[in-house]
Amino acid sequence: MKMKWRQIGLTVAVLAVVMPGIGAVTLASESTASVQVSEAAGIAGEIVETETGIYYTVKKGDTLWDLSRKFSNSPYLWPDLWSGNSQIANPHRIYPGERIQLYRREDVEKHAGPPVTTAVVPQPVVTPPPEKGQLTFAGINRVGFIRETPVPANGRIFKVQGIHKMISTDDIVYISPENDQDLKLGQRYTVYRTLGQVHHIDSGEELGIQHYLLGTVEIIQTEPEYAIGRVIKAYGNIKKEDLLMPYKRRSPKIAKISPPPGIMGEVIMAEEHNKIIGDNVTAFIDKGENDGIKPGQTFTVFYQDSERIHPQQAGETALKPVTFGELVVLHTEATTATVYITQAKQAIVPGARFSSPGL
């Protein structure tokens, strides 16, 4: 199967598929107000074009490496594909049925390059080394946080257009203004939900309110008492009564920096409330900006046993700490931070201790 771009007129691009015995099958036309799906054999349901861009539905065996080679003509562009799909928390784990954005609308309209030939021979998964001194975290815009006081909401979703059990990308929602805020036409907002007060696992101290980010909405129409928005991207299960805050795009590229010496704290919990925390899990720690914590800093997770060296010894001696995990800071608040577990040789549980490297 060969795939190529054709330019119609000056502005509208069309993605065509050339198949032996079938010819060119157009997957997109000038009208993009509704989703258009190719009905060609072997292609149906895999690629669609919407108002926001062109999407691909993941099949069993797909990897970002292979999809980058297939659609961008180079497997080494897979970080760009990951960066453009913030719903993918781990680039090494994509699942059948998941929808991936291949090109944004502005990219589709500008593209007029030569034909792209796809390879059909399966290739082994090879992950290129990350850029030195930099972490790329494509899901940065969905990273939540714990803040001492809740964010004042700009709006609240009170209805979804149509009958939906779950509000997802491209759905139309109705929003009421909150806290005397104006919902402006064309403005984007982050959809979030507060999950209640978080307490320190040992002391019981109140650490703040967890803010769970669910997606992005753009206002497409305003009325005197409410506004209508379209879900640009859904990270999770958006529901009625979820709240809106101003959208601030965060760069997925985070420069790695050295942490301050002598930092020691505890892992509060996983963002998704997992009882056991492992590799590639987002979590919270009990240190923040007030402690000198900044995005890009890396800390080690450790445990430290104590034991009596001699039977007659009155107390126990603290033994050398054992490092069994690593975490990197993604986002900071005044007294807490959101981190990503990059390594866990054994299960990390809430209350696990972390420190500056070499402490």
C-alpha positions in Angstrom: 0.0 0.0 0.0 1.3 3.4 -0.9 0.1 6.7 0.6 0.5 10.1 -0.9 -0.6 13.7 -0.5 -2.5 15.6 -3.2 -3.0 19.4 -3.1 -6.4 20.6 -4.4 -6.5 24.3 -5.3 -4.3 26.4 -3.0 -5.6 25.4 0.5 -7.2 22.0 0.8 -5.1 18.9 1.1 -6.4 15.4 0.4 -4.9 12.2 1.7 -5.1 9.5 -0.9 -4.4 5.8 -0.7 -3.2 3.9 -3.7 -4.0 0.2 -3.6 -3.2 -2.4 -6.2 -6.4 -3.2 -8.2 -8.3 -0.4 -6.5 -6.6 2.8 -7.4 -6.6 6.0 -5.5 -9.0 6.1 -2.6 -9.7 9.6 -1.2 -9.8 9.7 2.6 -10.7 13.4 2.8 -12.5 15.9 0.7 -13.1 19.7 0.7 -15.9 19.3 3.2 -14.4 18.6 6.6 -17.3 19.6 8.8 -18.0 16.0 9.6 -15.7 13.0 10.0 -14.9 11.2 6.8 -13.7 7.6 6.8 -12.3 5.6 3.9 -14.3 2.6 2.9 -11.5 1.0 1.0 -10.8 -2.6 1.8 -8.2 -2.9 4.5 -8.3 0.8 5.3 -11.8 1.3 6.7 -11.8 2.6 10.2 -8.1 3.2 10.4 -7.7 6.8 9.2 -10.2 9.6 9.6 -10.1 13.3 9.0 -11.9 15.8 11.2 -11.9 19.6 11.5 -8.9 19.3 13.8 -6.7 17.1 11.6 -6.1 13.5 10.4 -6.3 10.6 12.9 -5.2 6.9 12.8 -6.8 4.1 14.8 -4.1 1.9 16.4 -4.0 -1.8 15.4 -2.4 -4.7 17.2 1.3 -4.7 16.8 1.6 -0.9 16.0 4.4 1.2 17.6 5.1 4.9 17.4 8.4 4.0 15.7 6.5 2.1 13.0 3.8 4.7 12.6 6.3 7.5 12.3 8.1 5.6 9.5 4.7 4.9 7.8 3.3 8.4 7.9 6.3 10.7 8.2 8.8 8.6 6.1 11.2 8.5 9.1 11.0 6.4 12.2 13.2 8.9 14.0 10.4 11.4 14.1 8.5 9.3 16.6 9.0 11.9 19.5 7.1 14.4 17.4 4.2 12.0 17.0 4.3 11.3 20.8 4.5 15.1 21.5 1.4 15.7 19.4 -0.7 13.1 21.3 -0.7 14.1 25.0 -3.1 11.3 25.8 -0.2 8.8 25.4 1.5 8.7 28.8 4.0 6.0 27.8 5.3 6.0 24.2 6.2 2.3 24.4 2.6 1.4 25.2 -0.1 2.2 22.7 -3.2 0.0 22.4 -5.5 -1.3 19.7 -8.5 1.1 19.2 -6.7 4.1 20.5 -6.9 7.1 18.2 -3.7 9.0 17.3 -3.5 12.4 15.6 -1.2 12.2 12.6 -1.4 15.8 11.3 -3.1 18.9 12.8 -5.4 20.8 10.5 -2.8 23.6 9.8 -0.3 20.9 8.9 -2.7 19.3 6.5 -3.4 22.5 4.7 0.2 23.4 4.3 1.5 20.0 3.2 2.3 19.5 -0.4 5.4 17.2 -0.3 6.3 14.2 -2.5 4.6 10.9 -2.2 5.4 8.9 0.9 6.0 5.2 0.5 5.0 2.9 3.4 6.9 -0.2 4.4 4.8 -3.3 5.1 7.6 -5.5 6.5 7.5 -5.6 10.3 10.5 -4.1 12.0 11.8 -4.7 15.5 11.0 -2.0 18.1 14.1 0.3 18.4 13.9 3.3 20.7 16.4 6.1 19.8 18.3 7.5 22.7 16.7 10.6 24.2 18.1 14.0 23.6 21.0 14.6 26.1 20.0 16.8 29.0 16.3 16.9 28.1 13.2 14.9 28.9 10.3 14.8 26.5 7.0 14.1 28.2 4.2 14.2 25.6 1.4 14.0 28.3 2.5 17.2 30.1 -0.8 19.0 29.5 -2.7 16.3 31.3 -0.5 16.3 34.4 -2.5 17.4 37.4 -1.4 18.8 40.7 -2.1 19.3 44.4 -2.7 22.9 45.4 -3.3 24.3 48.9 -6.5 26.1 47.8 -8.7 25.1 44.9 -8.4 26.9 41.6 -11.4 29.3 41.1 -13.4 27.9 38.2 -14.2 29.9 35.1 -17.0 27.7 34.0 -18.9 24.4 34.7 -20.2 21.9 32.1 -23.9 21.4 32.6 -24.9 19.5 29.5 -23.5 17.6 26.5 -25.1 17.7 23.1 -26.7 14.3 22.2 -26.8 11.2 24.3 -23.4 10.2 25.7 -22.2 8.1 28.5 -18.8 9.6 28.2 -17.8 13.1 26.9 -14.9 12.7 24.5 -13.0 14.6 21.8 -15.1 16.6 19.3 -18.2 16.5 21.6 -20.2 19.7 22.0 -20.8 20.8 25.6 -22.8 23.6 27.3 -21.0 25.6 29.9 -22.2 28.0 32.6 -19.9 30.9 33.7 -18.7 30.6 37.3 -17.3 33.2 39.7 -18.4 36.1 37.6 -16.0 35.1 34.8 -16.7 35.7 31.1 -16.3 32.8 28.7 -14.8 34.3 25.6 -15.4 33.2 22.0 -12.3 31.3 20.7 -10.8 30.9 24.2 -9.5 27.5 25.3 -10.0 26.1 28.8 -8.6 23.1 30.7 -11.4 20.8 32.0 -10.6 19.6 35.5 -12.1 18.0 38.5 -11.2 18.4 42.2 -10.9 15.1 44.1 -10.8 16.4 47.6 -8.3 17.1 50.3 -5.0 15.1 50.3 -3.4 14.3 53.7 0.2 13.4 54.5 0.3 9.7 55.1 2.3 9.9 58.3 1.3 13.1 60.0 -2.2 13.5 58.7 -1.3 17.1 57.7 -3.5 18.7 55.0 -1.4 19.1 51.8 -4.0 20.5 49.5 -6.7 19.7 47.0 -6.0 17.3 44.1 -6.8 18.8 40.7 -7.3 16.1 38.1 -7.1 17.3 34.4 -9.4 15.8 31.9 -9.1 17.7 28.6 -9.3 20.9 26.6 -12.4 22.8 25.5 -12.7 25.7 23.0 -15.6 28.1 23.2 -17.4 28.2 19.8 -20.5 30.2 20.7 -21.6 32.5 23.5 -25.1 33.2 24.7 -26.3 35.6 27.4 -26.4 33.0 30.2 -24.1 30.3 28.9 -21.5 29.3 26.3 -21.1 26.4 23.9 -17.8 24.6 23.6 -16.2 21.8 21.6 -13.9 19.3 23.3 -10.6 19.7 21.5 -9.0 16.9 23.3 -10.2 14.5 26.1 -7.6 13.0 28.4 -10.1 11.2 30.6 -13.8 10.6 31.2 -15.2 14.2 31.2 -18.6 14.4 32.9 -21.3 17.0 33.6 -20.3 19.3 36.6 -16.6 19.2 35.6 -15.0 22.6 35.9 -13.0 24.9 33.5 -9.8 26.9 34.2 -7.8 29.0 31.7 -5.7 26.8 29.4 -2.0 27.2 29.5 0.0 25.0 27.2 3.1 23.5 28.8 6.1 22.4 26.7 6.6 18.7 26.6 10.4 19.2 26.5 11.8 19.7 30.0 15.4 20.5 30.5 17.1 18.3 33.1 18.7 20.2 35.9 20.5 19.2 39.1 18.3 19.2 42.3 19.4 21.1 45.4 21.5 19.0 47.8 20.0 17.6 51.0 16.4 17.3 49.8 14.5 14.5 51.5 10.8 13.8 51.4 8.0 11.3 50.8 5.9 10.1 47.9 2.3 11.1 48.7 0.4 9.0 46.3 -0.1 8.1 42.6 -2.2 10.6 40.5 -4.6 7.8 39.6 -4.6 6.6 43.2 -2.8 3.3 42.5 -2.0 1.5 45.7 1.3 0.2 44.2 3.4 2.6 42.1 5.7 1.3 39.4 7.5 2.5 36.2 5.8 5.1 34.1 3.4 6.3 36.7 2.6 9.9 37.6 2.7 10.6 41.3 2.9 13.5 43.9 5.6 14.3 46.4 5.5 16.4 49.6 8.1 19.0 48.5 7.6 21.9 46.1 8.7 25.4 45.0 9.2 26.5 48.6 11.8 23.8 49.0 13.7 24.6 45.7 12.0 21.9 43.7 11.8 22.6 39.9 10.7 20.7 36.8 13.5 18.6 35.4 15.1 17.7 38.7 15.7 14.0 39.3 15.6 12.3 42.7 16.2 8.8 43.9 13.7 6.6 45.8 15.2 4.6 48.7 14.6 2.6 51.8 16.8 2.3 54.9 16.7 -0.6 57.3 18.1 -0.6 60.8 19.4 -3.5 62.8 21.3 -4.4 66.0 24.8 -5.2 65.0 25.6 -6.9 68.4 23.0 -8.8 70.5 23.9 -6.7 73.5 23.5 -3.4 71.6 20.8 -1.2 73.2 19.6 0.4 70.0 19.6 -0.3 66.3 22.1 1.0 63.8 20.8 2.6 60.6 22.2 0.7 57.7 23.2 2.1 54.3 20.2 3.4 52.3 19.2 1.2 49.3 18.2 3.0 46.2 15.4 1.2 44.2 13.8 3.9 42.1 14.0 7.2 40.4 11.6 10.0 39.7 11.7 13.3 37.7 9.8 16.4 38.5 7.1 17.5 35.9 5.2 20.3 37.6 5.6 22.2 40.9 3.3 24.0 43.3 4.3 25.8 46.5 4.4 22.8 48.8 4.0 19.8 46.5 5.2 18.6 43.1 4.0 16.2 40.4 6.6 13.6 39.3 7.0 10.8 36.9 8.5 7.5 38.0 11.2 6.6 35.5 12.5 3.6 37.3 11.1 1.2 40.0 13.1 -1.9 40.7 10.4 -2.9 43.2 7.0 -1.5 44.1 6.8 2.1 45.4 4.0 2.7 47.9 2.6 5.9 49.3 5.0 7.1 52.0 8.1 5.8 50.2 11.1 8.1 50.8 13.1 10.0 48.2 16.2 12.2 48.3 18.7 14.1 46.3 21.1 11.7 44.5 24.0 10.7 46.6 22.4 11.7 49.9 
